Amino acid sequence: MSSPRVSEPTREAQIVRAIVALTDTLVDDFDIIDSLTALTARCVELLDTAATGILLADADGHLRLIAASSEQARLLELFQLQYDEGPCLEAFATGHAVVETDLRSALERWPRFTPYAVGAGYDSVYAMPLRLRGNVIGALNLFRSDSGPLADGDIELVRALADLASITILQAAAATKAQLRDEQLQYALDSRIIIEQAKGMVAEHAHIDMATAFERIRTCARNTNTKLTDLAAHIVEGQLDLDTLTVAENRKH
């Protein structure tokens, strides 16, 4: 007698579970970078999206990378910042959603970014501004491997996830004074630099790519109940034997 089939969760159930999982990360002393990275991964899981990134403005109003769903997404965002051009920057500057359902026709709009994105395998993009207390503080960028628009329901979900990203940032900057808020956000952005340094060290030590190195660091942080930024700092400062990350990874398999 065959065992009963386990029904696949409905899309609505998947969305609810994802949002619950994300909001569960918003506890005292949570790690903003880890939470936003998890949010970008959920965007890819729930939407017809291949890569997602989040840019956040620092205290001087300059956009910087805070989270990405993959190494490719990270490179796409960094390319926009390097050449000061692209949908995420436009959404931040205008405060409005930026939609390009056929990137191949956007060469005049973004003459440098468009060839790079299309060459990387992406044919459409959605960028949503992130708002905090009425101010635009960054943007959520979703890259799709197909041209054409998202379904209406998915567009609403994108807006909801953008709001959730803003809530995550608000939770990290819960103080009422703007100065303290800026200091907290600046700390998060500076922490991202340390994480990138740690990724590079782990990747070079273990002869692995940057994406795998990041996952090893995240896994180690969660397994040891250590904040991602603290663990990255330990790696950069030479306080952690990098071989322990490899040993921990091998024990999983």
Residue pairs with C-beta under 8 A, 6 or more apart in sequence:
9 17
14 45
14 46
15 46
15 157
18 42
18 45
18 46
19 160
19 164
21 38
21 42
22 35
22 38
22 39
22 42
22 164
22 168
23 164
25 34
25 35
25 38
25 168
26 35
26 167
26 168
26 171
29 227
30 171
30 172
31 221
31 227
31 228
31 229
32 66
32 168
32 169
32 171
32 172
32 188
33 66
33 67
33 188
33 191
33 192
33 195
33 228
33 229
34 218
34 221
34 227
34 228
35 168
36 54
36 66
36 67
36 165
36 168
36 169
37 67
37 68
37 69
37 218
39 54
39 67
39 161
39 164
39 165
39 168
40 52
40 53
40 54
40 67
40 68
40 69
40 73
41 52
41 69
42 161
43 49
43 52
43 69
43 140
43 142
43 158
43 161
44 50
44 51
44 52
44 69
44 70
46 157
46 161
47 142
47 150
47 154
47 157
47 158
48 144
48 146
48 150
48 151
48 154
49 142
49 143
49 144
50 121
50 122
50 143
50 144
50 145
51 68
51 69
51 70
51 72
51 73
51 76
51 122
51 142
51 143
52 68
52 69
52 73
52 140
52 141
52 142
52 143
53 65
53 67
53 68
53 69
53 73
53 74
53 76
53 77
53 88
53 140
53 141
54 65
54 66
54 67
54 68
54 130
54 138
54 139
54 140
54 141
54 165
55 63
55 64
55 65
55 66
55 77
55 80
55 81
55 88
55 89
55 92
55 138
55 139
55 141
56 63
56 64
56 66
56 130
56 137
56 138
56 169
56 185
56 188
56 189
57 63
57 64
57 92
57 136
57 137
57 138
57 185
58 64
58 185
58 186
58 189
59 182
59 183
59 185
59 186
63 81
63 88
63 89
63 92
63 138
63 139
64 81
64 189
64 192
65 74
65 77
65 78
65 81
65 192
66 138
66 188
66 189
66 192
68 74
68 77
70 211
71 209
71 210
71 211
71 214
72 120
73 141
73 143
74 210
75 120
76 116
76 117
76 120
76 122
76 141
76 143
77 88
77 141
79 86
79 113
79 116
80 86
80 87
80 88
80 89
80 113
81 89
83 112
83 113
85 110
85 111
85 112
85 113
86 110
86 113
86 117
87 98
87 100
87 110
87 113
87 125
87 126
87 127
87 139
87 141
88 98
88 127
88 139
88 141
89 139
90 98
90 127
91 97
91 98
91 127
91 128
91 129
91 139
91 141
92 129
92 136
92 138
92 139
94 129
95 129
95 131
95 136
96 129
97 126
97 127
97 128
97 129
97 159
98 125
98 126
98 127
99 125
99 126
99 127
99 149
100 106
100 109
100 124
100 125
101 124
101 147
101 148
101 149
102 123
102 124
102 147
102 148
103 114
103 117
103 118
103 122
103 123
103 124
103 125
103 147
104 114
104 118
104 123
104 147
106 114
107 114
107 115
117 125
117 143
121 145
122 143
122 144
122 145
123 144
123 145
123 146
123 147
124 143
124 144
124 146
124 147
124 148
124 149
125 141
125 142
125 143
125 144
126 141
126 142
126 144
126 150
126 155
126 158
127 139
127 140
127 141
127 142
128 139
128 140
128 142
128 158
128 159
128 162
129 136
129 138
129 139
129 162
130 136
130 137
130 138
130 139
130 140
130 162
130 165
130 166
130 169
131 137
131 166
132 166
132 169
132 170
132 173
133 170
137 166
137 169
137 185
138 165
138 169
140 158
140 161
140 162
140 165
142 158
144 150
149 155
150 158
169 185
172 184
172 185
172 188
173 180
173 181
173 184
173 185
175 181
175 184
191 229
191 232
194 229
194 232
194 233
194 236
195 214
195 217
195 228
195 229
195 232
197 232
197 235
197 236
198 217
198 231
198 232
198 233
198 235
198 236
199 210
199 213
199 214
199 217
200 210
200 213
201 235
201 236
201 242
202 208
202 213
202 216
202 217
202 235
202 242
202 245
203 209
203 210
203 212
203 213
205 242
205 243
206 212
206 213
206 216
206 242
206 245
206 246
208 216
216 245
216 246
216 248
216 249
217 228
217 231
217 232
217 235
217 245
218 228
219 248
219 249
219 252
220 226
220 231
220 244
220 245
220 248
221 227
221 228
221 230
221 231
223 248
224 231
226 234
231 240
234 240
235 242
